Amino acid sequence: MKRPKILVVGSLNMDLTASAKRVPNSGETVIGMKFQTAPGGKGLNQAVQCARLGAEVTMAGKVGKDDFGKALLAVAQESGVDVSRVLTDENESTGVAMIQLEVSETGTQNRITVCPGSNFTITAEELSWLREGVASYDMVIMQFELPMPVVETVARWAHDAGVPVMINPAPAAPMSDGLLECASFLSPNEHEAALLAGHEINVENGINFDDVAVVAKAFHDRGVQNLIITMGGNGSVIAGQDGIHHTPCVKMPHVADPTAAGDSFVAAFCTALSAGLPQAQALDFASHTAAITVSRMGAINSLPTLDEVQALMRERNYQGFDAAVLSGLVN
């Protein structure tokens, strides 16, 4: 196992979370249970998760010249993320995500509104150092909380340099064929996959793999090499050259907050794969990592360390590989 070098090009947001027994209807006010602020943004979540799992991580993005921006950078640095490539916008505020949690006896659901702020002022020109510098990384991870021209340009630079590219298309947005051709991995959740492919995946009685095949073909026909669909409690599926494979969800006794589960999964998969684990085992590792995340409140605060993931794998008697081999990630 080697310690992977990962570049995350993405968003940094401050999450403002309100919990209530139900979310308000239009024009209605409800009394909430709790309010809290926490660092987040899909890019920062993924960067921090990679770092906590042992990867050497560089984050590229932009914050505002305000207290939220300073706080986000401090959190990233505390987790071991190199933020020297994060820019500061002198005029625009740091991005904010407003999260509503509906807490019921059957579980917790989230609704998120993102105000991008400085995330949407970054340009490809400001990342021109990557034209040559991207070749030094083992993996590039991106999401859709930055301007699409930036995502497309960085993906092309990485692809042309032979560096694997993980595209996490969240929030869902139209994608050019040029971007999809650069995606070594595309990882939407089932809702994003259905929206982008124009075909629903039925999960009422378990995963309908005929639906998965239709969705996968839609992406493969446009150049995507490997499609990974995260499906919450139904686990995940990966569709690549050797067919469609299902990875079961690792269940926890209590689901506290699913906010950063997808980010945790994507980051863990990229870290494990870049470190040398086979694809199927990297997905198992990602499932255990995300399971811990959903059992905790918050985004950054919920992301586990490598030791915690190893402990869960041993507790669940995981047989795919000895969790001790992952210790090499931090050496």
BELKA-V27069 format. One record per residue. PSI is psi in radians with two decimals (none if undefined). Layout:
psi = [PSI;PSI]
This chain:
psi = [2.38;2.75;1.98;2.68;1.97;2.38;2.20;2.07;1.90;-2.89;2.67;2.08;2.69;2.18;2.27;1.87;2.25;2.21;2.42;2.84;-0.41;2.71;2.62;2.59;3.02;2.25;0.09;2.62;2.34;2.71;2.17;3.01;-0.62;2.59;2.45;2.71;2.55;2.52;2.50;-2.51;2.35;-0.68;-0.85;-0.72;-0.85;-0.67;-0.82;-0.72;-0.77;-0.78;-0.74;-0.36;0.00;-0.06;2.73;1.96;2.33;2.35;2.32;2.29;-2.76;2.40;2.97;2.92;1.20;3.09;-0.63;-0.77;-0.76;-0.69;-0.68;-0.76;-0.67;-0.73;-0.75;-0.80;-0.67;-0.52;-0.04;0.20;2.34;1.99;0.30;-0.31;0.12;2.17;2.84;2.22;2.19;-0.30;-0.60;2.58;2.79;2.57;2.61;2.44;2.18;2.00;2.21;2.17;2.19;1.91;2.05;3.09;-0.42;-0.09;-2.93;2.29;2.60;2.65;2.25;2.28;2.17;2.24;1.79;-0.63;-2.26;-0.38;-0.58;0.10;-0.12;2.54;2.81;-0.60;-0.63;-0.24;0.35;-0.35;-0.39;-0.33;-0.70;-0.61;-0.32;-0.42;-0.27;-0.06;2.68;-0.37;2.51;2.26;2.31;2.77;-2.99;0.61;0.35;2.87;2.39;-0.65;-0.56;-0.80;-0.82;-0.73;-0.80;-0.69;-0.71;-0.74;-0.78;-0.81;-0.79;-0.43;-0.01;0.35;2.23;2.48;2.17;2.09;2.08;1.68;1.17;2.29;2.69;2.40;2.69;2.47;2.41;2.75;-0.59;-0.71;-0.79;-0.58;-0.41;-0.12;1.87;-0.64;2.35;2.18;1.41;2.87;3.10;-0.55;-0.77;-0.72;-0.76;-0.74;-0.77;-0.54;-0.22;0.52;2.20;2.59;1.99;2.19;0.32;-0.74;0.83;3.00;2.26;1.81;-0.31;-0.70;-0.73;-0.72;-0.69;-0.80;-0.78;-0.73;-0.66;-0.68;-0.70;-0.64;-0.35;0.15;-0.12;2.30;-0.83;2.18;2.14;2.09;2.05;2.39;0.61;-2.21;-0.22;0.10;-2.47;2.78;2.56;2.31;2.01;-2.74;-0.47;0.43;-2.86;2.26;2.47;2.36;2.04;2.71;2.45;1.93;2.49;2.72;-0.52;2.30;1.98;-0.72;1.99;0.17;-0.88;0.29;-0.79;-0.69;-0.73;-0.77;-0.88;-0.80;-0.74;-0.73;-0.83;-0.69;-0.85;-0.74;-0.76;-0.44;-0.28;0.00;2.54;2.77;-0.83;-0.70;-0.57;-0.63;-0.67;-0.76;-0.74;-0.66;-0.70;-0.68;-0.85;-0.54;-0.72;-0.71;-0.80;-0.26;-0.02;2.73;2.57;-3.13;-1.43;-0.74;-0.38;-0.17;2.17;2.85;2.93;-0.74;-0.70;-0.68;-0.75;-0.73;-0.73;-0.69;-0.68;-0.71;-0.68;0.08;0.79;2.31;-0.07;-0.68;2.81;2.09;-0.34;-0.44;-0.39;-0.28;-0.40;-0.28;-0.53;0.09;none]
